[in-house]
Amino acid sequence: MAYDDGSAHVIGMGGAVTMSLGSPERAAWHYGRRKGISARLVWLDPGAGAAFTRAEAA
């Protein structure tokens, strides 16, 4: 989740890892550098919900 001050809170798959970071981009960098893991940011329209399949979210 990204906040108005630019910071972000990230919860990894399964909830085992949580991080508070200075920016959402920092979360993408952190996850993206791990072997076998890819990372991407998804920005949602504030007034709309999102529905992802497990494969789309991975």
PyMOL commands that set and color helices and strands:
alter all, ss='L'
color gray80, all
select helices_A, chain A and resi 13-15+24-32+54-57
alter helices_A, ss='H'
color red, helices_A
select strands_A, chain A and resi 8-11+18-21
alter strands_A, ss='S'
color yellow, strands_A
deselect
rebuild
show_as cartoon
